[in-house]
Amino acid sequence: MKIIARMRTDFDEKFGIPRQGALAPETMGSIVFEPEFRDINALKGLDGYSHIWIIWCFSDNKNESRSSTVRPPRLGGNERVGVWATRSPYRPNPIGLTCVKIEKIEMTSEGPVINVSGIDMLNGTPIYDIKPYLPHADCMPQAIGGFAGQYTEYRLEVVCDDELLNRLPKDRRASLIRVLSMDPRPGYQNDDREYGLKYAGFNVKFQVINNQVVVNDIYNC
């Protein structure tokens, strides 16, 4: 398959990326097309849709395992379930699928760019295809979410001093709070050690204490 575009995001490493983009609607990204696909005609009519599906590659996944079971973080990182019952990146074909909201389509020096929100991708992620989201066909209100449905409201309170938070650009503060509230720690680690998260060009140091995410420092990378 050909790479048609790459996603530009605030995440330069896998740690901290939302496990589902729709659960972090404040996170922003830009779809920048490869030179071969910078034809504005290919986007004709796309402005009539609010959301799109992105088919992409887990390009930073170095795990070559072909295990039939994986350990979902929300199950504590220890219980195993079948790979087809999860959205784990560790699968035979490293293909990701995300529905994002179109914020703006603009022409730039790099051709047409689609600015989107609700992303769960690493900066530079290869994109294979883009398809419009069709509410009448894609939305299934009666669908059952399996074990993942038990954790849709999972959030931690985030405690961050205003002086620290104000070091971030104003349009990145809400998205950082959302990312931290979703507890980016590996599922098998449940302690109060200090973690470091790289986000939007900043290092964010935090701990989880008594089910609260406490931000200790924010500084430039």
Backbone torsions as a table, in degrees:
resi	resn	phi	psi	omega
1	MET	NA	147.3	179.2
2	LYS	-89.7	142.7	172.1
3	ILE	-79.6	120.0	-177.9
4	ILE	-94.4	-23.2	-176.2
5	ALA	-162.6	173.0	173.7
6	ARG	-132.5	148.2	-179.7
7	MET	-93.6	128.7	173.3
8	ARG	-101.0	124.6	-177.4
9	THR	-137.9	179.2	177.6
10	ASP	-87.9	1.8	-176.7
11	PHE	-102.8	109.4	178.6
12	ASP	-95.9	-0.7	174.2
13	GLU	-146.3	160.2	-174.6
14	LYS	-67.0	-34.1	-177.1
15	PHE	-61.0	125.6	177.4
16	GLY	99.3	-13.1	179.2
17	ILE	-65.9	131.6	178.5
18	PRO	-54.5	140.6	-179.1
19	ARG	-72.1	-22.6	173.2
20	GLN	-140.6	124.5	-175.8
21	GLY	-61.3	-37.2	-177.2
22	ALA	-64.1	-21.0	179.1
23	LEU	-81.7	-7.3	178.1
24	ALA	-132.2	68.7	-174.7
25	PRO	-63.3	-15.5	-179.5
26	GLU	-78.3	-17.6	-178.2
27	THR	-71.7	135.8	-173.5
28	MET	-115.0	154.3	176.3
29	GLY	-157.0	166.2	179.3
30	SER	-132.1	131.1	177.1
31	ILE	-91.3	112.8	-178.6
32	VAL	-110.9	119.2	-173.8
33	PHE	-76.2	148.9	172.0
34	GLU	-67.1	151.8	-176.0
35	PRO	-49.2	-38.4	-178.1
36	GLU	-64.2	-22.9	-173.5
37	PHE	-115.5	21.2	-179.3
38	ARG	-88.7	52.9	179.8
39	ASP	-108.0	114.4	-177.1
40	ILE	-61.5	-24.6	179.9
41	ASN	-63.7	-26.5	180.0
42	ALA	-69.1	-15.9	-179.7
43	LEU	-102.6	3.2	-178.1
44	LYS	-59.4	124.1	-179.2
45	GLY	93.8	-13.2	-177.3
46	LEU	-68.1	-25.4	-179.9
47	ASP	-69.5	-5.7	176.1
48	GLY	-86.6	-2.4	180.0
49	TYR	-111.3	152.1	177.6
50	SER	-95.2	-27.9	-176.0
51	HIS	-134.7	156.4	175.7
52	ILE	-136.6	155.6	169.4
53	TRP	-92.1	138.3	174.1
54	ILE	-117.2	127.3	174.6
55	ILE	-104.1	120.7	-169.9
56	TRP	-140.4	-179.8	-174.4
57	CYS	-117.1	135.0	171.1
58	PHE	-74.8	73.2	-169.8
59	SER	-68.9	-23.6	-177.2
60	ASP	-96.5	6.6	-179.8
61	ASN	-83.0	107.0	-177.7
62	LYS	-92.4	-1.4	-177.6
63	ASN	-76.7	119.5	-179.2
64	GLU	-96.5	12.4	-177.1
65	SER	-61.6	144.3	175.4
66	ARG	-117.6	33.4	-178.3
67	SER	-65.2	143.9	179.2
68	SER	-83.7	-8.6	177.9
69	THR	-128.3	153.9	178.1
70	VAL	-136.1	171.3	-177.7
71	ARG	-116.4	95.1	-178.9
72	PRO	-61.5	136.4	-180.0
73	PRO	-57.9	-38.1	-176.4
74	ARG	-70.8	-10.7	174.6
75	LEU	-99.8	18.7	176.5
76	GLY	89.7	-1.7	178.4
77	GLY	76.4	8.0	-178.9
78	ASN	-118.9	-35.9	-179.6
79	GLU	-77.2	134.6	-178.7
80	ARG	-100.2	141.0	173.1
81	VAL	-135.8	167.4	-178.8
82	GLY	-65.4	141.7	-176.8
83	VAL	-58.5	-33.9	-178.8
84	TRP	-73.7	-11.3	178.0
85	ALA	-94.1	9.2	-177.6
86	THR	-134.7	172.4	172.1
87	ARG	-110.5	28.4	179.2
88	SER	-57.6	143.1	175.7
89	PRO	-73.1	-13.1	-177.8
90	TYR	-90.6	87.2	-174.6
91	ARG	-142.3	162.7	-176.3
92	PRO	-53.6	-41.9	174.4
93	ASN	-114.4	122.5	-172.9
94	PRO	-78.2	62.6	-175.6
95	ILE	-106.7	131.3	177.2
96	GLY	-109.7	155.2	179.7
97	LEU	-137.8	122.3	-177.7
98	THR	-138.4	137.5	173.0
99	CYS	-99.0	124.4	-178.7
100	VAL	-124.8	160.9	178.1
101	LYS	-95.0	133.5	175.6
102	ILE	-77.5	121.6	177.2
103	GLU	-95.0	-40.2	-178.2
104	LYS	-166.9	142.1	171.9
105	ILE	-113.0	125.6	-176.6
106	GLU	-138.8	154.7	174.1
107	MET	-92.2	132.5	-179.5
108	THR	-132.4	-177.7	176.1
109	SER	-66.1	-15.0	177.5
110	GLU	-102.9	19.1	-179.3
111	GLY	88.2	-164.7	-179.9
112	PRO	-67.9	137.5	179.0
113	VAL	-127.6	134.2	177.3
114	ILE	-104.7	113.3	176.8
115	ASN	-88.8	128.4	-173.0
116	VAL	-133.2	165.1	176.3
117	SER	-130.7	159.8	-177.8
118	GLY	81.6	47.7	-174.9
119	ILE	-100.7	156.6	177.6
120	ASP	-139.0	44.2	-173.6
121	MET	-127.5	149.4	175.9
122	LEU	-71.7	149.1	174.8
123	ASN	-59.0	128.8	-179.5
124	GLY	91.1	3.3	-178.3
125	THR	-56.2	128.2	176.7
126	PRO	-69.8	137.3	178.2
127	ILE	-113.7	131.7	-178.6
128	TYR	-95.6	-32.6	-175.6
129	ASP	-161.8	158.4	177.3
130	ILE	-132.3	130.4	178.9
131	LYS	-134.8	143.2	179.0
132	PRO	-68.2	143.9	173.8
133	TYR	-82.7	128.3	-178.1
134	LEU	-111.9	105.9	-176.4
135	PRO	-56.6	-38.0	-176.4
136	HIS	-71.9	-19.4	-178.5
137	ALA	-112.6	-33.0	-173.5
138	ASP	-91.7	-22.8	-177.8
139	CYS	-87.4	122.1	-179.6
140	MET	-122.0	83.6	-175.2
141	PRO	-58.6	-26.7	-177.0
142	GLN	-86.3	0.6	-175.4
143	ALA	-65.0	148.9	178.6
144	ILE	-105.5	132.6	-172.2
145	GLY	-92.9	11.6	178.3
146	GLY	57.5	-153.1	-178.8
147	PHE	-65.5	-26.7	-179.2
148	ALA	-65.9	-26.0	-179.1
149	GLY	-67.0	-15.4	-179.8
150	GLN	-76.6	-13.0	-171.5
151	TYR	-118.7	18.5	-176.4
152	THR	-66.1	-27.0	-178.4
153	GLU	-102.8	14.0	-176.7
154	TYR	-69.1	119.9	178.5
155	ARG	-149.2	148.6	172.0
156	LEU	-112.7	148.7	175.2
157	GLU	-72.6	138.4	179.9
158	VAL	-108.8	127.6	178.3
159	VAL	-112.2	114.8	-177.9
160	CYS	-142.7	125.5	178.2
161	ASP	-62.5	139.9	-179.1
162	ASP	-57.5	-36.3	-179.1
163	GLU	-62.0	-37.9	177.4
164	LEU	-71.4	-47.6	-177.1
165	LEU	-61.7	-35.4	-177.9
166	ASN	-71.2	-6.8	174.4
167	ARG	-73.2	-20.4	178.1
168	LEU	-83.6	151.8	170.4
169	PRO	-56.3	145.2	-174.7
170	LYS	-55.6	-37.4	-176.2
171	ASP	-81.5	6.1	178.2
172	ARG	-116.2	-4.5	-174.6
173	ARG	-71.1	-47.7	-178.9
174	ALA	-63.8	-37.3	-178.7
175	SER	-68.8	-36.6	176.5
176	LEU	-64.2	-44.9	179.0
177	ILE	-59.1	-41.5	178.8
178	ARG	-63.1	-46.0	-179.5
179	VAL	-59.8	-45.0	180.0
180	LEU	-67.6	-35.5	-178.4
181	SER	-64.6	-22.0	-179.5
182	MET	-86.0	4.2	176.2
183	ASP	58.6	84.3	-177.0
184	PRO	-74.7	-3.3	-179.5
185	ARG	-60.8	149.5	171.5
186	PRO	-56.2	144.8	-175.3
187	GLY	-60.3	-28.2	-177.0
188	TYR	-86.7	-2.0	178.3
189	GLN	-110.4	116.4	-177.4
190	ASN	-134.3	68.9	-177.6
191	ASP	-140.1	-175.8	-175.8
192	ASP	-104.1	23.8	177.1
193	ARG	-65.5	158.3	179.3
194	GLU	-85.3	135.3	178.5
195	TYR	-115.1	156.3	176.3
196	GLY	-120.2	129.4	-179.4
197	LEU	-121.0	126.4	175.5
198	LYS	-92.7	122.5	-177.2
199	TYR	-148.3	126.2	175.4
200	ALA	53.9	35.7	178.5
201	GLY	84.9	10.1	-179.4
202	PHE	-123.6	153.0	169.2
203	ASN	-97.4	129.0	-179.7
204	VAL	-117.4	117.7	178.5
205	LYS	-100.4	129.3	-176.6
206	PHE	-149.1	161.9	172.9
207	GLN	-132.4	157.6	171.8
208	VAL	-110.1	112.8	-177.0
209	ILE	-126.4	120.8	179.8
210	ASN	52.8	47.0	178.3
211	ASN	62.2	24.2	172.2
212	GLN	-120.9	137.5	173.7
213	VAL	-88.5	114.9	-178.2
214	VAL	-105.6	116.5	179.8
215	VAL	-84.2	121.5	-177.2
216	ASN	-94.5	-30.4	-178.0
217	ASP	-163.5	150.8	173.6
218	ILE	-138.8	123.0	-179.6
219	TYR	-149.5	162.2	-178.1
220	ASN	-64.5	141.8	176.3
221	CYS	-66.6	NA	NA
